[in-house]
């Protein structure tokens, strides 16, 4: 008789680790392929091959039209939020003034009742049989103050859907700065600079979507496996090896001979490939509950007839 191992031991009152893995339970990991990584020559907003590329000081590349529309939309949104915030501040001030006026009215009523007392009401009408000898009507004779009348008029009835009170929505003061849609750091239009890549003209039969670019210095084809550096003063793009070897030492662009400083060298952000990580997280992780991974846990075994 064969031995009973943990993988075929199915008479336990709980799931074993191997059974949970087969049912798809736990953290599932999958390495991203090339199709899931953004190419270096693609816009970070539209994810298409960029047109008139522009870069931010952190190295995120966008189409000129895409990034300008994004920043203009952010400015319009900031103006709208500021108007809503100012309106809420005005409403809060008016509510505070109303509360102070109501508090002042209550204090005056309390002072008047304390000093003058309640004045009895006499009536010769014989229909008011529930009056006492002093002419009071019990609880109905108490004079309602202006605050109580306002509270009764605006009272919310939670049992009626039409009168259900709503939670007050507080509008926070918005930030007055536009941000980079990729890195979430402060970004202004004047801090953007255009970049220029050297096209490979040796293969002229390629379409406009299949363009390839070269490093102006070493003539190496630029791909996602290389780290690219752009010169913010002139916009030319080089591979990092040439930038560290020549630009950082000579302080001059190798393409246009324009002077540059160390702070002008901006490393362009990009996605890696399935074979070279480039310090990027290329593994997608997702936690699955029991049975929600492969779906095997939701399949009922067929009943034997």
RODO-2510 file (C-alpha; in nm, 4 decimals, decimal comma):
residues 305
     n   res          X          Y          Z
     1     x     0,0000     0,0000     0,0000
     2     x     0,1493     0,3393    -0,0983
     3     x     0,2349     0,5904     0,1701
     4     x     0,0014     0,8817     0,2341
     5     x     0,1818     1,2041     0,1589
     6     x     0,0586     1,5567     0,2279
     7     x    -0,0364     1,6112    -0,1383
     8     x    -0,2857     1,3258    -0,1502
     9     x    -0,4032     1,3420     0,2091
    10     x    -0,7591     1,4721     0,1682
    11     x    -0,9236     1,3607     0,4912
    12     x    -0,8131     1,6612     0,6995
    13     x    -1,0546     1,9167     0,8433
    14     x    -0,8536     2,2050     0,6980
    15     x    -0,6826     2,2938     0,3712
    16     x    -0,3162     2,2126     0,3347
    17     x    -0,0698     2,4529     0,1747
    18     x    -0,0622     2,2562    -0,1500
    19     x    -0,4422     2,2477    -0,1681
    20     x    -0,4591     2,6244    -0,1172
    21     x    -0,2053     2,6815    -0,3947
    22     x    -0,4051     2,4624    -0,6314
    23     x    -0,7217     2,6575    -0,5499
    24     x    -0,5502     2,9859    -0,6309
    25     x    -0,5276     3,1173    -0,2742
    26     x    -0,2619     3,3676    -0,1680
    27     x    -0,0445     3,6189    -0,3482
    28     x    -0,0178     3,5483    -0,7196
    29     x     0,2910     3,6767    -0,9017
    30     x     0,3420     3,7172    -1,2729
    31     x     0,6348     3,8723    -1,4546
    32     x     0,5375     4,1452    -1,6967
    33     x     0,6236     4,0939    -2,0596
    34     x     0,7402     4,3364    -2,3220
    35     x     0,3851     4,4278    -2,4212
    36     x     0,3171     4,5522    -2,0677
    37     x     0,6133     4,7933    -2,0592
    38     x     0,6008     5,1453    -2,2021
    39     x     0,8666     5,2066    -2,4703
    40     x     1,1106     5,4910    -2,4163
    41     x     0,9759     5,6765    -2,7231
    42     x     0,6117     5,6721    -2,6063
    43     x     0,4201     5,9535    -2,4405
    44     x     0,3386     5,8948    -2,0736
    45     x    -0,0160     6,0284    -2,1238
    46     x    -0,1422     5,8964    -2,4573
    47     x     0,0999     5,5960    -2,4624
    48     x     0,1597     5,6518    -2,8337
    49     x     0,4841     5,7409    -3,0133
    50     x     0,5447     6,0975    -2,9031
    51     x     0,5076     6,3993    -3,1308
    52     x     0,7166     6,7063    -3,0462
    53     x     0,8398     6,5435    -2,7233
    54     x     0,8920     6,7491    -2,4100
    55     x     1,0441     6,6412    -2,0818
    56     x     0,9986     6,7565    -1,7250
    57     x     1,2993     6,8113    -1,4923
    58     x     1,2486     6,4579    -1,3542
    59     x     1,2811     6,2947    -1,6977
    60     x     0,9173     6,2078    -1,7792
    61     x     0,8519     6,2476    -2,1513
    62     x     0,5211     6,3664    -2,2995
    63     x     0,3828     6,4889    -2,6277
    64     x     0,3769     6,8676    -2,6354
    65     x     0,0021     6,8806    -2,6981
    66     x    -0,0761     6,6215    -2,4288
    67     x     0,1210     6,7865    -2,1483
    68     x    -0,0038     7,1380    -2,2299
    69     x    -0,3659     7,0202    -2,2312
    70     x    -0,3056     6,8403    -1,9011
    71     x    -0,1582     7,1474    -1,7320
    72     x    -0,4361     7,3732    -1,8636
    73     x    -0,6977     7,1284    -1,7367
    74     x    -0,5278     7,1290    -1,3950
    75     x    -0,5368     7,5100    -1,3841
    76     x    -0,9089     7,5138    -1,4669
    77     x    -0,9716     7,2540    -1,1970
    78     x    -0,7731     7,4595    -0,9429
    79     x    -0,9816     7,7699    -1,0257
    80     x    -1,3043     7,5707    -0,9858
    81     x    -1,1935     7,4265    -0,6499
    82     x    -1,0840     7,7679    -0,5250
    83     x    -1,4251     7,9147    -0,6130
    84     x    -1,5998     7,6277    -0,4303
    85     x    -1,3717     7,6783    -0,1289
    86     x    -1,4439     8,0529    -0,1153
    87     x    -1,8183     7,9861    -0,1414
    88     x    -1,8002     7,7391     0,1451
    89     x    -1,6067     7,9874     0,3589
    90     x    -1,8771     8,2475     0,2917
    91     x    -2,1526     8,0033     0,3846
    92     x    -1,9717     7,8992     0,7025
    93     x    -1,9363     8,2649     0,8018
    94     x    -2,3074     8,3284     0,7444
    95     x    -2,4003     8,0194     0,9474
    96     x    -2,1753     8,1335     1,2292
    97     x    -2,3410     8,4754     1,2296
    98     x    -2,6857     8,3140     1,2364
    99     x    -2,5847     8,0975     1,5309
   100     x    -2,4542     8,4024     1,7190
   101     x    -2,7773     8,5922     1,6488
   102     x    -2,9865     8,2958     1,7687
   103     x    -2,7724     8,2636     2,0811
   104     x    -2,8150     8,6340     2,1511
   105     x    -3,1934     8,6031     2,1076
   106     x    -3,2077     8,3103     2,3512
   107     x    -3,0101     8,5045     2,6071
   108     x    -3,2462     8,8028     2,5762
   109     x    -3,5538     8,5803     2,6146
   110     x    -3,4027     8,4107     2,9183
   111     x    -3,3164     8,7484     3,0715
   112     x    -3,6668     8,8823     3,0039
   113     x    -3,8347     8,5788     3,1604
   114     x    -3,6048     8,5893     3,4615
   115     x    -3,6723     8,9560     3,5370
   116     x    -4,0418     8,9905     3,4471
   117     x    -4,1704     8,6383     3,4942
   118     x    -4,4522     8,4759     3,3035
   119     x    -4,7598     8,6986     3,2586
   120     x    -5,0881     8,5068     3,3250
   121     x    -5,3429     8,5054     3,0458
   122     x    -5,7096     8,5500     3,1534
   123     x    -5,9957     8,4791     2,9219
   124     x    -6,3727     8,4905     2,9573
   125     x    -6,4249     8,2257     2,6900
   126     x    -6,6084     7,9332     2,8485
   127     x    -6,4916     7,6950     2,5741
   128     x    -6,1430     7,6765     2,7212
   129     x    -6,2390     7,4193     2,9838
   130     x    -5,8858     7,2900     3,0261
   131     x    -5,7564     7,6181     3,1713
   132     x    -5,6571     7,6331     3,5346
   133     x    -5,7443     7,9172     3,7660
   134     x    -5,4337     8,1146     3,6677
   135     x    -5,5190     8,0969     3,2978
   136     x    -5,2266     7,8759     3,1859
   137     x    -5,2680     7,5977     2,9318
   138     x    -5,0007     7,3712     3,0685
   139     x    -4,7122     7,2971     2,8282
   140     x    -4,8911     7,4678     2,5393
   141     x    -4,8760     7,8042     2,7153
   142     x    -4,4972     7,8224     2,7023
   143     x    -4,3920     8,0825     2,4510
   144     x    -4,1609     7,9422     2,1864
   145     x    -3,8535     8,1459     2,1184
   146     x    -3,7368     8,2427     1,7729
   147     x    -3,4646     7,9801     1,7908
   148     x    -3,7139     7,7045     1,8734
   149     x    -3,9460     7,8181     1,5957
   150     x    -3,6567     7,8090     1,3494
   151     x    -3,5549     7,4644     1,4755
   152     x    -3,9086     7,3326     1,4311
   153     x    -3,9281     7,4790     1,0833
   154     x    -3,5988     7,3339     0,9667
   155     x    -3,6148     7,0074     1,1597
   156     x    -3,4931     6,7060     0,9612
   157     x    -3,6993     6,3887     0,9855
   158     x    -3,4702     6,0903     0,9446
   159     x    -3,7653     5,8557     0,8832
   160     x    -3,8722     6,0449     0,5692
   161     x    -3,6534     5,9980     0,2596
   162     x    -3,7308     6,3515     0,1404
   163     x    -3,6264     6,5032     0,4756
   164     x    -3,3223     6,2887     0,5485
   165     x    -3,0313     6,5051     0,6659
   166     x    -2,7169     6,5016     0,4573
   167     x    -2,3631     6,5066     0,5856
   168     x    -2,1863     6,8339     0,5256
   169     x    -1,9188     6,8108     0,2566
   170     x    -1,6118     7,0116     0,3503
   171     x    -1,4142     7,1483     0,0589
   172     x    -1,0465     7,1700     0,1416
   173     x    -0,8319     7,4529     0,0128
   174     x    -0,6773     7,3304    -0,3147
   175     x    -0,3113     7,3540    -0,4000
   176     x    -0,2244     7,6356    -0,6362
   177     x     0,0509     7,4382    -0,8107
   178     x     0,0169     7,2172    -1,1163
   179     x     0,1775     6,8749    -1,0881
   180     x     0,3422     6,6303    -1,3236
   181     x     0,0881     6,3585    -1,4159
   182     x     0,3585     6,0918    -1,3982
   183     x     0,5697     6,1860    -1,0965
   184     x     0,3222     6,4034    -0,8967
   185     x     0,5864     6,6690    -0,8323
   186     x     0,5319     7,0419    -0,8903
   187     x     0,5538     7,1271    -1,2584
   188     x     0,5266     7,4543    -1,4474
   189     x     0,5092     7,5109    -1,8204
   190     x     0,8330     7,7076    -1,8216
   191     x     1,0199     7,4155    -1,6630
   192     x     0,9427     7,1871    -1,9599
   193     x     1,2085     7,1564    -2,2279
   194     x     1,1939     6,9907    -2,5737
   195     x     1,4095     6,6892    -2,6518
   196     x     1,5527     6,5875    -2,9879
   197     x     1,6407     6,2290    -3,0778
   198     x     1,8675     6,1385    -3,3685
   199     x     1,6777     5,9196    -3,6165
   200     x     1,8373     5,6233    -3,7889
   201     x     1,8273     5,7113    -4,1592
   202     x     2,0049     5,3958    -4,2789
   203     x     1,6753     5,2080    -4,3134
   204     x     1,4460     5,4347    -4,5106
   205     x     1,1787     5,1703    -4,5819
   206     x     1,0456     5,1773    -4,2253
   207     x     0,7133     5,3488    -4,1532
   208     x     0,6767     5,6510    -3,9286
   209     x     0,5581     5,4304    -3,6418
   210     x     0,8650     5,2045    -3,6594
   211     x     1,1282     5,4734    -3,6232
   212     x     1,4557     5,3845    -3,4575
   213     x     1,6870     5,6318    -3,2883
   214     x     2,0637     5,6442    -3,2438
   215     x     2,2980     5,7924    -2,9888
   216     x     2,4712     6,0853    -3,1669
   217     x     2,8044     5,9928    -3,0118
   218     x     2,8457     5,6122    -3,0307
   219     x     2,5728     5,5452    -3,2937
   220     x     2,4155     5,2721    -3,0811
   221     x     2,0460     5,2070    -3,1391
   222     x     1,8456     5,3377    -2,8448
   223     x     1,6210     5,0800    -2,6787
   224     x     1,4614     5,0201    -2,3403
   225     x     1,7717     4,8313    -2,2312
   226     x     1,9755     5,1542    -2,2346
   227     x     1,9587     5,4417    -1,9902
   228     x     1,9093     5,7703    -2,1748
   229     x     2,0232     6,1165    -2,0713
   230     x     1,8888     6,4431    -2,2161
   231     x     2,0629     6,7797    -2,2051
   232     x     1,8060     7,0336    -2,0854
   233     x     1,9956     7,3291    -2,2326
   234     x     1,9748     7,2036    -2,5922
   235     x     1,7488     6,8955    -2,5776
   236     x     1,9781     6,6361    -2,7400
   237     x     1,9574     6,2797    -2,6075
   238     x     2,2577     6,0511    -2,5497
   239     x     2,3115     5,7141    -2,3904
   240     x     2,4269     5,7252    -2,0297
   241     x     2,7702     5,5817    -2,1101
   242     x     2,8513     5,8701    -2,3459
   243     x     2,6948     6,1247    -2,1111
   244     x     2,9115     6,0127    -1,8182
   245     x     3,2249     5,9798    -2,0304
   246     x     3,2091     6,3011    -2,2359
   247     x     2,9295     6,5407    -2,1331
   248     x     2,9997     6,5286    -1,7600
   249     x     3,3723     6,5867    -1,8236
   250     x     3,3840     6,8286    -2,1189
   251     x     3,0715     7,0289    -2,0124
   252     x     2,9696     7,0699    -2,3757
   253     x     2,7086     6,9003    -2,5962
   254     x     2,8611     6,6648    -2,8539
   255     x     2,5913     6,7446    -3,1112
   256     x     2,5623     7,1234    -3,1084
   257     x     2,8719     7,2217    -2,9046
   258     x     2,6564     7,4167    -2,6604
   259     x     2,7803     7,4462    -2,3058
   260     x     2,6079     7,2455    -2,0343
   261     x     2,6455     7,1891    -1,6623
   262     x     2,6024     6,8868    -1,4443
   263     x     2,2505     6,9892    -1,3437
   264     x     2,1526     7,0090    -1,7121
   265     x     2,1898     6,6316    -1,7552
   266     x     1,8436     6,4780    -1,7007
   267     x     1,7996     6,1009    -1,6979
   268     x     1,4886     6,0051    -1,8944
   269     x     1,2399     5,7748    -1,7226
   270     x     1,1239     5,4663    -1,9069
   271     x     0,9958     5,1142    -1,8531
   272     x     1,2228     4,8140    -1,8611
   273     x     1,1869     4,4969    -2,0653
   274     x     1,1061     4,1423    -1,9678
   275     x     1,4793     4,0596    -1,9565
   276     x     1,6295     4,3754    -1,8039
   277     x     1,4631     4,5272    -1,4998
   278     x     1,6536     4,8581    -1,4748
   279     x     1,5491     4,8922    -1,1112
   280     x     1,1840     4,8775    -1,2104
   281     x     0,9220     4,6528    -1,0526
   282     x     0,8388     4,4185    -1,3396
   283     x     0,6489     4,1626    -1,1331
   284     x     0,2744     4,2112    -1,0895
   285     x     0,1357     4,0827    -0,7578
   286     x    -0,2259     4,0372    -0,6534
   287     x    -0,3770     3,8730    -0,3464
   288     x    -0,6460     3,6139    -0,4165
   289     x    -0,8918     3,4760    -0,1676
   290     x    -0,9646     3,1083    -0,1555
   291     x    -1,1088     2,9984    -0,4862
   292     x    -1,0863     3,3358    -0,6613
   293     x    -0,7518     3,2704    -0,8299
   294     x    -0,7974     2,9861    -1,0748
   295     x    -1,1678     2,9419    -1,0096
   296     x    -1,1244     2,5803    -0,9077
   297     x    -1,2550     2,6536    -0,5611
   298     x    -1,5878     2,7662    -0,7018
   299     x    -1,6411     2,4556    -0,9156
   300     x    -1,8588     2,1987    -0,7485
   301     x    -1,7710     1,8355    -0,8086
   302     x    -2,0144     1,6540    -1,0328
   303     x    -2,2552     1,4353    -0,8406
   304     x    -2,2355     1,0678    -0,9238
   305     x    -2,5605     0,9113    -1,0323
***
